[in-house]
Amino acid sequence: MLGSLLIWLSRHRWPARLWTFLIMVACTWPGKELPDAPVTYFDKIVHVGMFAGWTLLWTLLKPRQSTLVAVVGILFGVFIEFYQQMLPFDRSFDWWDIVADAGGVVVGYLLFVLVNKYADLSQQRV
């Protein structure tokens, strides 16, 4: 079942594009309108999760360019921080968000490597 889902994700672009769009929406949303974090540094955990998912989705689509996807993911995280600094409302640049984004890219890349190794998706791609 998990293998079927991963194969499906490797054949359809819209989930990765939607995830990219949702990251932009989440990082553009005014900070004052966001709920209070249930634990300290919860926002960093969210950043790791967002970018792990982003990296896994894009590497499934572009397995031969997985290193490039990882680099683009890190640059995407850096771009978002500079973008937030330019917004006219309660968003700001945070180096620790970049670290969390990059950590998420690493987690997503490692998940891709594990999935590719154990689910053997390379044999099932069209």
C-alpha positions in Angstrom: 0.0 0.0 0.0 2.7 2.5 0.9 4.6 1.4 -2.2 1.5 2.1 -4.3 1.2 5.6 -2.8 4.9 6.4 -3.4 4.6 5.2 -7.0 1.5 7.4 -7.5 3.3 10.4 -6.0 6.3 9.7 -8.3 4.0 10.0 -11.3 1.9 13.1 -10.4 3.3 16.6 -10.1 0.3 18.3 -8.6 1.0 17.1 -4.9 4.5 18.5 -5.0 3.3 21.8 -6.6 0.4 22.0 -4.0 2.9 21.4 -1.2 5.1 24.2 -2.5 2.2 26.5 -2.7 1.0 25.6 0.8 4.5 26.4 2.2 4.4 29.8 0.6 0.9 30.4 2.0 2.0 29.3 5.5 5.1 31.4 5.5 3.2 34.5 4.2 0.4 34.3 6.7 0.5 37.2 9.2 2.3 36.0 12.4 -0.3 37.6 14.7 -3.0 35.4 13.2 -1.1 32.2 13.9 -2.1 30.2 17.0 0.2 30.0 19.9 2.7 27.2 19.8 1.9 24.3 22.1 5.6 23.7 22.9 8.8 25.8 22.7 10.3 25.8 19.2 7.2 24.2 17.7 7.6 26.5 14.7 11.0 24.9 14.0 9.5 21.5 14.1 6.9 22.7 11.6 9.6 24.0 9.3 11.4 20.7 9.4 8.2 18.8 8.6 7.2 21.2 5.8 10.6 20.9 4.1 11.0 17.2 4.7 7.7 16.7 2.9 8.7 19.1 0.1 12.0 17.3 -0.5 10.4 13.8 -0.5 7.7 14.8 -2.9 10.1 16.5 -5.4 12.8 13.8 -5.1 10.1 11.1 -5.9 9.3 13.1 -9.1 13.0 13.7 -10.0 15.0 10.9 -8.5 17.9 11.4 -10.9 18.2 15.0 -9.8 17.7 14.4 -6.1 20.9 16.3 -5.1 19.7 19.3 -7.2 16.3 19.0 -5.5 18.0 19.2 -2.1 20.0 22.3 -3.1 16.9 24.0 -4.5 15.0 23.1 -1.3 17.7 24.8 0.9 17.6 27.9 -1.5 13.8 27.9 -1.3 14.1 28.1 2.5 16.6 31.0 2.3 14.3 32.8 -0.3 11.3 32.5 2.0 13.2 34.1 4.9 14.2 37.1 2.8 10.7 37.2 1.3 9.2 37.3 4.9 11.5 40.2 5.7 10.0 42.3 2.9 6.4 41.6 3.9 4.6 44.7 5.3 3.1 42.8 8.2 4.2 40.7 11.2 6.8 38.3 9.5 10.5 38.5 9.9 13.8 37.0 8.9 15.1 34.2 11.2 18.4 32.3 10.7 17.0 29.4 12.8 14.2 29.0 10.4 16.7 28.5 7.6 18.5 25.9 9.7 15.2 24.1 10.4 14.3 24.3 6.7 17.7 22.8 5.7 17.3 20.2 8.4 14.0 19.3 6.9 15.6 19.0 3.4 18.1 16.6 4.9 15.4 14.5 6.6 13.4 14.4 3.3 16.4 13.4 1.3 17.2 10.6 3.7 13.6 9.4 3.6 13.9 9.4 -0.2 17.1 7.3 0.0 15.4 4.8 2.4 12.3 4.6 0.3 14.3 4.2 -2.9 16.4 1.5 -1.3 13.7 -0.6 0.4 10.7 0.0 -1.8 12.8 -0.3 -4.9 10.8 2.3 -6.8 13.4 2.5 -9.5 12.1 -0.8 -11.0 8.5 0.4 -11.0 8.8 3.8 -12.6 7.5 4.3 -16.1 
